[in-house]
Amino acid sequence: MAIDILTLENRYIDSCRRHGVLPNATILSSFFKAEVKKSNQEPCILEILIDDLKDIDFAPLFEICMNIDTSEIEAVDVRNESPCVLSGEYALPLMRAIKQKLRVVELQDVSFAKDFVRDISQRGLTCQVLTLKSWRFRKLSLMGEFMHMHTLNLDFSSSLTGFEEDCFNCMPNLMCLSMCETRISNLWTTVAALSKLPSLVELRFQYWQYCNDEGTSFTSSSGKSDATADFSLLDRVPFIGESCIDTRELTDLNISVEDPLRNFYSFDEEVMNHDVQSMVEDSSDDSEIELTNHHHRNWLSGVFPRWSTQMPLQSENEEESSRGSFTGNSVDVSMKYMSCHASPICQEKHYREFIIASLPKLKSLDNLPIRNIDKERATGIFSQYFEYLPYRWKSKESVLSILQKREIKSGRIKVQSSKRSPSHPFGTSQHFYTRSLSAAKLGSSTWPLLHPLSLSGFELDKGFRPRQFEYHPSDSSLMVFGTLDGEVVVINHESEHIVSYIPSLGAMNSVLGLCWLKKYPSKLIAGSDNGSLKLYDINHIPRKITGLYGNSGCITFDEFDQLTSVHVNSTDELFLASGYSRNVALYDINSGKRLQVFTDMHRGHINVVKFANHSPSIFATSSFDQDVKMWDLRQKPIHPCFTASSSRGNVMVCFSPDDQYILASAVDNEVRQFLAVDGRLHLVFDIAPTESSQNYTRSYYMNGRDYIISGSCDEQIVRICCAQTGRRLRDISLEGKTLGSSMFVQSLRGDPFRDFNLSVLAAYMRPGSKSEIVKINLLASSGHANDDSDDHPVCPSNIMGA
């Protein structure tokens, strides 16, 4: 027979007497309230408010919690409303002792936050509703079992940036998730994490607030606009299900409240009124359970009294009449909605369509209903602006399956019905297997492997400050970087060992220009911002740091003032230099002489100059006068072959590996691809601007000319786009390991030998930190984006060089 509440209370008082402590007044009050609910034939819920609990209260309360499972108590809620003094070593055992009857855990600003998150991340929790408001953790890593949980609220967790790879693996019944005013920004990793939640129907990263002509309108629990609503809600994000929108405006304004209602947090006819106690039962494929107990119908309103985001059921005709209500990521201004407490992910272009297309089971996003017309639009937008997999693959395939096909020489695509398009369009291509393997690996590696280079091979503890770097054109293991201190360092980036070290010895300042020779793979040219230009032969340069370095293996060229860029032509005979002027200098490598200075090539200074990869006399220049120009040395470059323009100042330009295209990157994410033959515009990449005039953008090719990578110095994102269609394949987020230490893109290069591999020169905005080179492998997965390391310093000059 179940233990009644009065007996349970008496046992608590007896336990306090045995342990020599006074009964806690808050606990006695909770027993009294539970008894009142029982007498009123309401759900018998015991609320434990831990604000006033002390460590000495633990032992007797723990004994009672062990008996709750066999008592009349139907559910237990654990909350705090102010900072509590109870230790984490006691709070967690209390919750676990309650077992299956733990219903709600709502905690904020608790001293044991770190220990609590670590424990539940590994061991899970039996509660049905978990609210961790304003908690400070960067990566959500809930890998334990949360089999009963249907609601998770992480609003105002302003340090939360994303999810570990194994997060959400054991939450089969999670239906509602709210993450308003977090720092989550990456669409791809977010969708990959949320795709593991089979029951998720309600998601929120912001909430849309309806404002009428007289002010802000709230919706009461009856579904009607309530003039007496608590306007303090304006200062906080409502809990999941609380409404700040007069939802009647979303459909037919004439629908009465007596019409069938859909509550998008209590869900529709199929999901509404679930028996929360039986959520763990496996009654159907989609874990939907019908409610049979009347008392349980009002449990959710007891948890969150303002759960009233009620949406009228909408017919197809009503959907047609409301076409155009929502456009892009924002609501039609005529409907007078305002986004509140939005996370950064909401600012991503086509955010709403991306989420809807990627999570087809969602019924509500940001407390707005997802209609059939919204799903149709989302599918079209996704296919227009995004790539699901590389090389237009439409479905994932395992690496093992592809290898088996290769072994049995079954690369040809089977003839398919005209009603079905092939999932892999390049079946007859010579690159079919390579691309197939890349698509398979990338499809299973949403969290790419990020590895900051950690160099060894020095006798002294030397901390470098990289400013520019280049892969070697013929040796896949080599890379060179120049530093803010004028050093040039050649490394084996695979073994992370120093190959050659060239100190500045006061002769150079920041190294901004680096270029390897192709026919003479041991030689490279380095240029610094003080105008110094030198050619080095790494075969004649020592590996160790010494003070004995001379001029052996070194050729010095005439200086080019305020240099920002150098580049060698395809035959290793000539190189060009540009800088903070409108001039370009031409040098002869064999003689070591400057041959000519071409003056007034642009109206503004020329930040980058690049030779073509295969034509030794063709080169391109990019300038902050907004122009990119193509030149031919055979025609005495007085007039350009053509001029192509951007709407902002151009930071850099480069040729595609086959010289068919040139890629121009202008300030604030304006990236354009032109035909190299005549300068016609081929493609404008759809990258949202930040509206910052200091957001210098750099872009390069990757995988030959199949994809481009783009990053900007005011953003921590590397974007990967198809070079033929412009569609976005993936965004990669860079983060420092320390809380609040965001990384920003100083420069980047695609690995010329490995598909979907690249390196990024990442910088921190925090003064006194160091920059570092981060290698990124999109085909290898890692749950940890960055190794533990101290913050390392921002490079002061974002504009110079490529």
C-alpha positions in Angstrom: 0.0 0.0 0.0 1.3 3.5 -0.9 2.6 5.6 1.9 0.3 8.5 2.5 1.7 12.1 2.7 1.1 12.5 6.4 3.0 9.4 7.2 5.8 10.5 5.0 5.9 13.9 6.8 6.0 12.2 10.2 8.9 10.0 9.0 10.7 13.1 7.9 10.3 14.7 11.4 11.5 11.4 13.1 14.5 11.3 10.8 15.4 14.9 11.7 15.2 14.0 15.4 17.5 11.0 14.9 20.1 13.1 13.0 19.9 15.9 15.6 18.6 18.6 13.2 15.5 20.7 13.2 13.0 20.0 10.4 13.4 22.4 7.5 10.4 24.8 7.3 10.5 24.8 3.5 10.2 21.0 3.4 7.3 21.0 6.0 5.6 23.6 3.8 6.0 21.5 0.8 4.4 18.5 2.5 1.5 20.7 3.6 0.9 22.0 0.0 1.0 18.4 -1.3 -1.6 17.4 1.2 -3.8 20.3 0.1 -3.5 19.3 -3.5 -4.5 15.8 -2.6 -7.6 17.0 -0.7 -8.6 19.1 -3.8 -8.2 16.0 -6.0 -5.3 17.7 -7.9 -2.1 16.0 -8.9 -0.1 15.3 -5.8 3.2 17.0 -6.5 5.9 17.6 -3.9 8.0 20.7 -4.7 11.5 20.8 -3.1 12.8 24.4 -3.1 16.5 24.0 -2.4 17.2 27.7 -1.8 16.9 27.3 2.0 18.4 23.9 2.3 21.7 23.5 4.0 24.1 20.5 4.1 22.8 19.5 7.6 19.3 19.1 6.1 20.5 16.4 3.6 20.5 13.2 5.6 16.8 13.2 6.8 15.6 14.5 3.5 17.6 11.9 1.6 15.9 9.1 3.6 12.5 10.5 2.7 13.3 10.8 -0.9 14.3 7.1 -1.0 10.7 6.3 0.1 8.9 8.6 -2.3 8.8 5.9 -5.0 6.3 3.9 -2.8 4.3 6.9 -1.6 1.2 8.8 -2.7 3.4 11.5 -4.1 2.9 11.4 -7.9 5.8 13.6 -8.9 8.6 15.8 -7.4 9.8 19.1 -8.7 13.2 20.4 -7.6 13.8 24.1 -8.1 15.8 27.1 -6.9 14.8 30.7 -7.1 17.9 32.3 -5.6 21.5 31.3 -5.0 21.6 28.3 -2.7 24.2 27.1 -0.2 23.5 23.3 -0.6 26.6 21.5 -1.8 26.5 19.7 -5.1 27.6 16.5 -3.4 24.2 16.5 -1.6 22.0 18.0 -4.3 22.6 15.3 -6.9 22.1 12.3 -4.6 18.7 13.9 -3.5 17.6 14.0 -7.2 18.7 10.5 -7.9 17.0 9.2 -4.8 13.6 10.4 -6.1 14.1 8.0 -9.1 11.2 7.7 -11.5 9.0 10.4 -9.9 11.4 13.2 -10.5 9.4 15.5 -12.8 11.0 18.9 -13.0 14.5 20.1 -12.3 14.9 23.9 -12.6 18.2 25.3 -11.5 19.9 28.7 -12.1 22.9 30.3 -10.5 23.9 27.4 -8.3 27.3 27.0 -6.8 27.5 23.3 -7.9 26.8 24.0 -11.6 30.1 22.6 -12.9 29.8 19.4 -10.9 26.1 19.0 -11.7 26.7 19.3 -15.5 29.6 16.9 -15.4 27.6 14.3 -13.5 24.4 14.4 -15.6 26.5 14.5 -18.8 27.8 11.1 -18.0 25.1 9.5 -15.9 21.9 11.2 -17.2 18.9 12.1 -15.0 15.3 10.7 -14.7 13.5 14.1 -14.8 11.0 14.9 -17.5 11.7 18.7 -17.6 15.2 20.1 -17.2 15.8 23.8 -17.1 19.4 25.1 -16.7 19.0 28.8 -17.1 21.9 31.2 -17.3 24.5 28.4 -16.9 28.1 28.9 -18.0 29.2 26.0 -20.2 30.6 26.2 -23.7 29.8 22.8 -25.2 26.7 20.9 -24.4 27.7 17.3 -23.7 24.6 15.4 -22.5 25.7 11.9 -23.3 24.0 10.1 -20.4 20.5 8.6 -20.4 17.6 11.0 -20.3 14.9 8.5 -21.2 12.1 10.3 -19.5 12.9 13.9 -20.5 10.6 15.6 -22.9 11.6 19.3 -22.3 15.0 20.9 -22.1 15.4 24.7 -21.5 18.8 26.3 -21.8 17.8 29.9 -22.3 20.3 32.6 -21.4 23.2 30.2 -21.3 25.2 32.9 -22.9 28.5 30.9 -23.0 26.9 28.0 -24.9 28.5 27.8 -28.4 27.6 24.3 -29.6 27.4 20.6 -29.0 29.8 17.8 -28.5 29.5 15.1 -31.1 27.9 12.5 -28.8 25.3 14.9 -27.3 21.6 13.9 -27.4 22.4 10.2 -28.1 20.0 9.1 -25.3 17.0 11.4 -25.4 14.4 9.4 -27.4 11.5 11.4 -25.9 12.7 14.9 -26.0 10.1 17.0 -27.7 10.8 20.6 -26.7 14.1 22.4 -26.7 14.7 26.1 -26.1 18.1 27.8 -26.5 17.3 31.5 -26.6 20.1 34.0 -26.1 22.9 31.5 -26.3 26.0 31.8 -28.6 25.1 28.9 -30.9 25.8 29.9 -34.5 26.7 26.9 -36.6 23.8 25.5 -38.7 25.6 22.3 -39.6 26.7 21.1 -36.3 23.5 22.2 -34.7 21.3 20.3 -37.1 23.6 17.2 -36.9 23.2 17.2 -33.1 19.4 17.8 -33.2 18.9 15.1 -35.8 19.6 12.6 -33.0 16.3 13.6 -31.3 13.6 11.5 -33.0 10.7 13.1 -31.0 11.7 16.7 -31.3 8.8 18.8 -32.6 9.3 22.2 -30.9 12.6 24.2 -31.2 13.5 27.7 -30.2 16.5 29.9 -30.6 14.5 33.1 -30.4 10.9 34.0 -29.8 8.7 36.2 -32.0 6.8 38.8 -30.0 3.6 40.2 -31.4 3.1 44.0 -31.0 -0.2 45.6 -31.7 -0.8 49.3 -32.3 -1.1 50.0 -28.6 2.0 48.1 -27.5 3.1 44.6 -26.9 0.4 41.9 -26.9 0.5 38.7 -24.9 -1.7 35.7 -25.0 -3.5 34.5 -21.9 -4.1 30.9 -21.0 -7.5 31.1 -22.7 -5.8 32.0 -26.0 -7.1 35.6 -25.9 -5.1 38.7 -25.8 -4.9 39.8 -22.2 -4.6 43.5 -21.4 -3.6 42.6 -17.8 -0.7 40.3 -18.9 2.5 40.4 -16.9 4.6 42.9 -19.0 7.7 41.9 -17.0 7.9 39.1 -19.6 9.4 41.7 -21.9 12.6 41.6 -19.8 13.0 37.8 -20.0 12.6 34.9 -22.4 9.4 33.0 -21.5 9.9 29.4 -20.5 9.1 26.9 -23.1 5.5 27.2 -24.1 4.9 30.7 -22.7 3.5 32.9 -25.4 4.4 36.4 -26.3 2.5 36.2 -29.6 -1.2 36.6 -30.3 -1.1 33.5 -32.4 -4.5 34.1 -34.0 -2.7 36.6 -36.2 -0.8 33.7 -37.8 -4.0 32.2 -39.3 -7.6 33.2 -39.6 -8.4 36.3 -37.5 -12.0 35.2 -37.3 -11.4 31.8 -35.8 -13.0 31.7 -32.3 -11.3 30.1 -29.3 -14.0 27.4 -29.3 -12.4 26.1 -32.5 -10.0 23.1 -32.1 -6.7 24.5 -30.8 -3.2 23.2 -31.3 -0.7 23.9 -28.5 2.7 23.7 -30.1 4.3 22.9 -26.8 1.7 20.5 -25.6 1.5 19.5 -29.3 -1.3 18.6 -31.6 -3.9 15.8 -31.6 -1.3 13.1 -31.9 1.1 14.5 -29.2 -1.1 16.6 -27.0 -2.0 15.3 -23.5 0.7 12.7 -23.3 0.9 10.8 -20.0 4.2 12.2 -18.8 4.7 9.5 -16.3 4.6 6.8 -19.0 7.0 8.6 -21.3 9.5 5.8 -20.9 7.2 3.2 -22.3 7.8 2.1 -25.8 4.2 2.3 -27.1 4.9 3.3 -30.7 7.6 4.0 -33.2 7.4 7.8 -32.6 7.1 7.4 -28.8 3.7 9.0 -28.7 1.5 7.9 -25.7 -2.1 8.9 -25.1 -3.2 10.4 -21.8 -5.7 8.5 -19.8 -5.6 10.2 -16.4 -7.4 13.5 -16.1 -5.1 14.9 -13.5 -2.2 14.5 -15.8 -3.7 16.7 -18.4 -2.8 19.8 -16.5 0.7 18.8 -15.4 2.4 20.9 -18.0 0.4 24.1 -17.1 1.5 23.4 -13.5 5.1 23.3 -14.6 4.9 26.4 -16.7 1.7 28.3 -16.0 1.9 30.4 -19.1 2.1 27.5 -21.5 -0.4 28.9 -24.0 1.2 29.1 -27.4 -2.1 27.9 -28.9 -2.3 27.7 -32.7 -5.6 27.1 -34.5 -5.6 24.1 -36.8 -5.1 25.4 -40.3 -6.6 24.1 -43.4 -4.9 24.0 -46.8 -7.1 27.0 -47.9 -6.0 29.0 -44.9 -2.4 28.1 -45.7 -2.9 29.5 -49.2 -4.4 32.7 -47.9 -1.4 33.2 -45.6 1.2 32.7 -48.3 3.9 35.3 -47.9 3.4 35.8 -44.2 6.9 34.8 -43.5 9.8 35.7 -45.8 13.4 34.6 -45.3 14.4 34.7 -41.6 12.0 37.4 -40.6 8.3 37.9 -40.3 6.3 40.2 -42.6 6.5 43.7 -41.0 2.7 44.1 -41.6 2.2 41.4 -38.9 4.2 43.5 -36.4 6.4 40.8 -34.9 9.7 41.4 -33.2 12.5 38.9 -32.6 13.6 38.8 -29.0 16.6 37.2 -27.3 17.8 35.6 -30.5 20.9 33.4 -30.6 23.5 34.2 -33.3 22.3 31.2 -35.4 19.1 33.2 -36.2 21.2 35.8 -38.1 22.5 33.2 -40.5 21.1 33.7 -44.0 18.2 31.3 -44.7 18.3 30.1 -41.1 14.7 29.2 -40.8 14.5 27.3 -44.1 17.7 25.4 -43.3 16.4 24.2 -40.0 12.9 23.3 -41.4 14.4 21.4 -44.4 16.9 19.6 -42.2 14.5 18.6 -39.4 11.3 17.6 -41.2 9.6 16.4 -38.0 9.5 19.9 -36.4 6.1 21.4 -36.0 7.1 24.8 -34.5 10.3 26.8 -34.8 10.8 29.9 -32.6 7.2 29.6 -31.4 5.9 30.0 -34.9 4.0 27.1 -36.6 5.6 25.2 -39.5 3.0 24.9 -42.2 3.1 22.9 -45.3 3.9 26.0 -47.4 6.8 26.6 -45.1 8.2 23.1 -45.7 7.8 23.5 -49.4 9.6 26.8 -49.4 12.3 25.5 -47.1 13.0 22.6 -49.5 13.4 24.9 -52.4 15.6 27.3 -50.6 17.9 24.6 -49.3 18.4 23.0 -52.7 19.1 26.5 -54.2 21.6 27.7 -51.6 23.1 24.6 -49.9 24.8 21.3 -50.7 23.8 18.3 -48.7 26.9 16.4 -49.7 29.9 17.2 -51.9 29.7 16.8 -55.6 25.9 16.9 -55.6 25.5 13.6 -53.9 22.0 13.3 -52.6 22.3 10.5 -50.1 24.9 9.2 -47.7 26.8 6.0 -48.5 29.2 4.1 -46.4 33.0 4.0 -47.2 32.8 0.2 -47.0 30.1 0.1 -49.7 32.2 2.4 -52.0 35.3 0.3 -51.5 33.5 -2.9 -52.3 32.2 -1.4 -55.5 35.7 -0.4 -56.5 37.0 -3.9 -55.8 34.4 -5.5 -58.0 34.7 -2.8 -60.6 31.2 -1.8 -60.1 31.6 1.9 -60.5 28.9 2.3 -63.1 25.6 3.6 -62.0 22.7 1.2 -62.5 20.1 2.4 -64.9 17.4 4.0 -62.9 13.8 5.0 -63.5 13.3 8.3 -65.2 11.4 9.3 -62.1 14.5 8.9 -59.9 17.6 11.0 -60.3 20.9 9.3 -59.4 22.3 9.9 -55.9 25.8 10.2 -57.3 26.0 12.1 -60.7 29.6 11.4 -61.4 29.5 7.7 -61.9 31.3 7.7 -65.1 33.9 10.3 -64.1 37.6 9.4 -63.7 37.3 11.0 -60.2 34.3 9.0 -59.3 35.8 6.9 -56.5 37.8 9.8 -55.0 34.8 12.0 -54.9 32.6 9.2 -53.6 34.9 8.5 -50.7 35.1 12.2 -49.9 31.3 12.5 -49.9 31.0 9.4 -47.7 33.6 10.6 -45.2 32.4 14.2 -45.1 28.8 13.0 -44.7 29.8 11.2 -41.5 32.1 13.9 -40.1 29.9 16.9 -39.3 32.4 17.8 -36.6 35.7 18.1 -38.5 39.1 17.5 -36.9 40.8 20.7 -36.0 44.4 20.4 -34.9 46.5 23.5 -33.9 50.1 23.0 -35.0 52.4 22.4 -32.0 56.0 22.7 -33.2 59.0 20.9 -31.8 62.7 20.8 -32.7 64.0 23.8 -30.8 66.5 23.8 -28.0 65.0 27.0 -26.7 61.4 27.6 -25.7 60.4 29.7 -28.6 56.9 31.0 -29.1 56.2 32.0 -32.7 53.7 34.6 -33.8 52.7 33.6 -37.3 51.5 36.2 -39.8 51.6 34.5 -43.2 52.0 30.9 -44.4 52.1 28.8 -47.6 52.0 25.1 -48.4 54.9 23.7 -50.5 53.8 23.2 -54.1 55.4 19.8 -54.6 56.3 18.4 -51.1 53.1 17.5 -49.3 54.7 17.6 -45.9 56.2 21.1 -46.0 54.8 24.5 -45.1 56.5 27.8 -44.5 55.3 30.6 -42.3 56.5 34.1 -41.5 56.1 35.8 -38.2 55.3 39.2 -36.9 58.9 39.3 -35.6 60.4 38.9 -39.1 61.3 35.2 -38.8 60.8 32.7 -41.6 60.2 29.1 -40.4 59.9 26.0 -42.7 58.2 23.1 -41.0 57.1 19.5 -41.6 53.4 20.0 -40.8 52.8 16.3 -40.7 55.4 15.5 -38.0 55.3 19.1 -36.6 59.1 19.5 -36.7 61.1 22.5 -37.7 63.0 22.0 -41.0 64.7 25.4 -41.3 64.7 28.5 -39.2 65.6 32.0 -40.5 65.8 34.7 -37.7 65.1 38.3 -38.4 68.3 39.7 -36.8 66.7 43.1 -37.0 66.6 43.0 -40.8 62.9 42.3 -41.2 59.7 43.3 -39.6 56.4 41.4 -40.1 56.6 38.9 -42.9 53.6 39.5 -45.2 54.7 37.9 -48.5 55.8 34.3 -49.0 56.1 32.3 -52.2 57.8 29.0 -53.0 59.6 28.4 -56.3 58.2 25.5 -58.3 61.2 24.2 -60.3 63.6 24.8 -57.4 61.6 23.3 -54.5 64.2 24.3 -51.9 63.9 28.0 -52.6 61.4 30.6 -51.5 61.0 34.3 -51.5 60.0 36.3 -48.4 59.0 39.9 -48.2 58.3 42.0 -45.1 56.4 45.2 -44.4 59.6 47.3 -44.2 60.3 46.5 -47.8 62.9 43.8 -47.4 62.9 41.1 -50.1 65.0 38.0 -49.9 65.3 34.6 -51.6 66.3 31.7 -49.4 67.5 28.2 -50.1 66.4 26.0 -47.2 69.1 23.4 -48.0 71.7 25.9 -46.8 69.8 27.1 -43.7 70.3 25.5 -40.2 67.4 24.0 -38.4 68.3 25.3 -34.9 68.1 28.8 -33.5 71.6 30.3 -33.5 73.0 33.7 -33.5 75.5 32.8 -36.3 73.2 33.0 -39.3 74.8 34.8 -42.2 73.9 35.3 -45.8 74.6 31.8 -47.1 71.8 30.6 -49.3 70.3 34.1 -49.4 69.9 36.6 -52.2 68.7 40.2 -51.4 66.6 42.2 -53.8 66.0 45.9 -54.0 63.4 46.9 -51.4 59.8 47.6 -52.1 58.4 50.0 -49.5 55.4 49.0 -47.4 55.2 45.6 -49.1 52.1 43.4 -48.7 52.4 40.7 -51.4 54.9 38.8 -53.5 54.4 36.1 -56.1 56.6 34.1 -58.5 55.6 33.2 -62.1 55.2 29.7 -63.4 58.7 29.4 -64.8 60.5 30.7 -61.7 62.1 33.4 -63.7 60.3 36.5 -62.4 58.4 37.7 -59.4 56.2 40.6 -58.6 55.8 42.7 -55.4 52.9 45.0 -54.4 52.1 47.1 -51.3 50.7 50.3 -50.0 51.0 52.1 -53.3 49.5 52.1 -56.7 52.7 50.5 -58.2 53.9 47.0 -58.9 57.6 46.0 -59.1 58.9 43.3 -61.4 62.1 41.4 -60.4 64.4 38.9 -62.2 65.2 36.0 -59.9 68.3 34.8 -61.8 70.1 38.2 -61.8 68.6 39.4 -58.5 67.7 42.8 -60.1 64.6 44.8 -60.2 63.6 45.1 -63.9 60.8 47.6 -63.8 58.3 49.4 -61.7 54.8 49.7 -63.2 53.2 52.9 -61.9 49.6 53.9 -61.3 48.1 50.6 -62.1 45.2 51.3 -59.8 43.5 54.3 -58.2 44.1 52.8 -54.7 46.8 50.7 -53.1 47.4 47.2 -54.5 47.1 44.7 -51.7 47.7 41.5 -53.6 49.4 40.6 -56.9 49.2 37.1 -58.4 50.7 35.4 -61.4 48.7 32.8 -63.3 49.6 29.2 -62.6 50.4 28.3 -66.2 51.0 31.5 -68.1 54.3 33.1 -67.1 53.4 36.6 -68.4 49.8 36.9 -67.1 49.1 38.4 -63.7 46.2 39.9 -61.7 46.1 42.7 -59.2 43.5 43.5 -56.6 43.0 47.0 -55.1 41.0 48.8 -52.5 39.8 51.0 -55.4 37.2 48.1 -55.8 38.8 46.9 -59.1 40.5 43.6 -60.1 42.7 43.9 -63.2 44.3 41.3 -65.5 47.7 42.2 -67.1 50.1 40.7 -69.7 53.8 41.5 -69.5 54.1 40.9 -73.2 51.9 43.9 -73.8 53.9 46.3 -71.5 51.2 46.6 -68.8 50.1 50.1 -69.4 46.5 49.1 -70.1 44.9 46.0 -68.4 43.5 43.1 -70.4 40.3 43.7 -68.5 39.0 45.2 -65.4 36.4 43.6 -63.1 34.8 45.4 -60.2 33.4 44.7 -56.8 31.2 47.0 -54.7 33.8 47.2 -51.9 37.5 47.4 -51.7 39.2 44.2 -52.9 41.4 42.4 -50.3 42.9 39.8 -52.6 42.7 37.8 -55.8 43.9 34.4 -57.0 43.7 32.2 -60.0 42.0 28.8 -60.1 44.6 25.9 -60.4 43.7 25.6 -64.1 43.6 29.4 -64.7 40.0 29.3 -66.0 38.8 31.6 -63.2 39.9 34.3 -60.9 38.5 34.6 -57.4 38.2 38.1 -56.0 37.5 38.7 -52.3 36.3 42.2 -51.2 35.7 43.6 -47.8 32.9 42.1 -45.7 32.3 38.7 -47.4 31.9 39.9 -51.0 33.3 37.1 -53.0 33.1 36.9 -56.8 34.4 34.6 -59.4 35.2 35.9 -62.9 36.1 34.2 -66.1 39.9 34.6 -66.6 39.5 34.8 -70.4 37.6 38.1 -70.4 36.6 39.1 -66.9 32.9 38.3 -67.2 31.2 37.7 -63.9 30.7 34.0 -63.4 29.4 33.7 -59.8 28.6 35.8 -56.7 28.9 33.7 -53.6 25.9 34.2 -51.2 27.7 35.1 -48.0 26.0 37.5 -45.6 27.9 40.7 -44.8 28.5 41.9 -41.2 28.2 45.6 -42.2 31.8 46.1 -40.9 34.2 48.1 -43.1 37.1 46.3 -41.3 35.9 42.8 -42.0 38.7 41.8 -44.5 37.8 38.7 -46.4 40.1 36.2 -48.0 39.2 33.3 -50.2 41.1 30.5 -51.9 40.4 27.4 -54.0 40.2 23.9 -52.5 40.1 20.4 -54.1 41.5 21.9 -57.3 38.8 24.3 -58.4 35.9 22.3 -57.1 35.3 24.4 -53.9 36.3 27.6 -52.4 37.1 28.4 -48.8 36.4 31.9 -47.4 37.1 33.6 -44.1 37.1 37.1 -42.6 39.1 38.7 -39.9 36.1 39.8 -37.9 34.5 36.3 -37.9 35.3 32.9 -36.5 33.8 31.1 -39.4 35.4 29.4 -42.4 32.8 28.9 -45.2 33.1 26.2 -47.9 31.2 26.7 -51.1 30.9 24.9 -54.4 32.9 26.9 -57.0 30.5 26.0 -59.8 27.2 26.6 -58.2 28.0 28.8 -55.2 26.0 26.6 -52.9 27.3 26.4 -49.3 28.6 23.0 -48.3 29.7 23.6 -44.7 30.7 26.2 -42.2 33.5 25.5 -39.8 33.5 27.3 -36.4 36.8 28.2 -34.8 36.9 28.5 -31.0 39.6 28.8 -28.4 39.6 26.4 -25.6 39.3 29.1 -22.9 35.8 30.4 -22.2 35.2 33.6 -24.1 38.3 33.2 -26.4 36.8 33.3 -29.9 39.2 32.8 -32.8 39.1 34.8 -36.0 40.3 34.1 -39.5 43.6 35.9 -40.4 44.4 33.9 -43.4 43.7 30.4 -44.9 44.8 28.0 -47.6 43.5 24.8 -49.1 45.8 21.8 -48.8 47.0 21.2 -52.5 47.5 17.5 -51.8 44.6 16.4 -49.7 40.9 16.9 -50.6 38.8 18.7 -48.0 41.9 19.6 -46.0 42.9 23.2 -45.2 44.8 25.3 -42.7 43.8 28.5 -41.1 45.9 31.2 -39.5 43.6 31.9 -36.5 43.9 35.0 -34.3 42.4 36.1 -31.0 41.1 39.5 -30.3 42.3 39.3 -26.7 45.4 41.5 -26.2 48.6 39.7 -25.5 47.4 36.4 -27.1 49.1 34.5 -29.9 48.0 33.5 -33.3 48.3 29.9 -34.4 48.0 27.8 -37.5 45.1 25.3 -37.3 44.9 22.3 -39.6 41.4 21.2 -40.5 40.4 17.8 -41.9 36.8 17.7 -43.0 37.0 14.0 -43.7 38.0 13.1 -40.1 35.6 13.5 -37.3 36.4 14.7 -33.8 34.3 15.6 -30.9 36.8 18.1 -29.7 37.5 21.0 -32.0 40.6 22.4 -30.4 43.3 21.0 -28.2 43.8 22.5 -24.8 46.0 25.5 -25.1 46.5 29.0 -23.9 45.2 31.9 -25.8 47.6 32.9 -28.4 47.9 36.8 -30.0 46.1 38.6 -32.4 48.0 39.8 -35.4 47.7 43.6 -35.4 47.5 44.0 -39.1 44.4 42.4 -40.6 44.4 44.2 -43.9 47.9 43.4 -45.3 48.7 40.5 -47.6 46.6 37.5 -48.5 
